[in-house]
Amino acid sequence: RFQLPEARRMSAEASEKRILLRTPSMERDGGSFDEHHATPERRGSFSKHKFAQLLDKEWGGYYLGVALCAGGILGTLICYGILQEKVMTTPYGGGNEYFSYSLLIVFINRALTCAVALVTNVAKGESLKPIAPLFSYAAVSVSNVVATACQYEALKYVTFPVQTLAKTAKMVPVMLWGTVILMKSYNLKEYGMAVLVTFGCTLFLLSGDASSKVSHRHTAGGPEGGNTGAAYGGLLMMGYLGFDGFTSTFQEKLFKGFQMTPHHQVLYVTLFSATFAFGSLVMSGMLVPALKFVVAYPSCIVDILFLSSTAVSSQFIIAYTIKTYGALVFATIMTTRQFLSILVSNVLFGHPMAGGQWLGLVVVFGTLYAKIQMRGKKKNSLAPNHAKGHQGQQTA
């Protein structure tokens, strides 16, 4: 009887707390703090609940998350592109000395990525033993090193916009390798889009000057070499597309054939890639001259390290974006990144484009965005059936 007033006071305070701690999502669901956080674990995660509320789609948090991911991907990869062009096409030391050892960039990039992947695997407590046969990792690594080296070497002969636009034609070798290795089939729309992208790239190349400003330094004819440099750069980009298409297709086969996490595959692929790149530097006799160059011009190694760090950072943002928001959002961001990279390069490095090149640009990126939209419609039409199948797997 004597504890009744105290009990009333405590009850009133509890009611007041429930009113103050009600959130809009609880109002919508008809719940309260006590109902949602009855256990100690729930009470301890109240701050996490508030953060989740911030990322609630109806409060605009979904779009905020996509915007942050897009900003991260665009920021890191545009910086990556700028540094690529700076390292390979601008002189160091205020003189006429140009960096020309692209395999050193590949080695540093892959070694740094391998180190990060190793730390990630150890932090997650996963086994470091290889899951697939070593030759499988080695095959992906060889094609990856060759593709990346071709990409950097091409900048000696063609402009960065040409190099970037050529990458958009990657769907052509990917479709070819997918048919050969994975026995995939594609419909007429997909083949038609591949033809349109190829047409746009060809129009871009034929409508204006595609040669890099330093191409005369690497061609036999010197400044009078004409379009020889651009043709050689085009061959290098064809090599990039072929080997890079094989790399991505064989990576997909590894994921389907073996139960492995992405960072496990990255660990072994980049370990072999770094080894192959270093071995190539030694056997070609370029290791010592490359080291002498970066010692003489320390700003060059700073640019290379920054380039590698932006590439590694982007991979984590990309993985989070795909996992959280899906491949369609990621594809849209990457297509936008390629377009913006071309515009930024035009401004910073002075690559004026002719009218035909702008038209080729519109054809290529218009086709890519149409492909993304078509994929989204296909995914939405399959969603109900996919949900039923997924539910069956859960109950089974």
Disulfide bonds with the S-S distance in Angstrom:
none
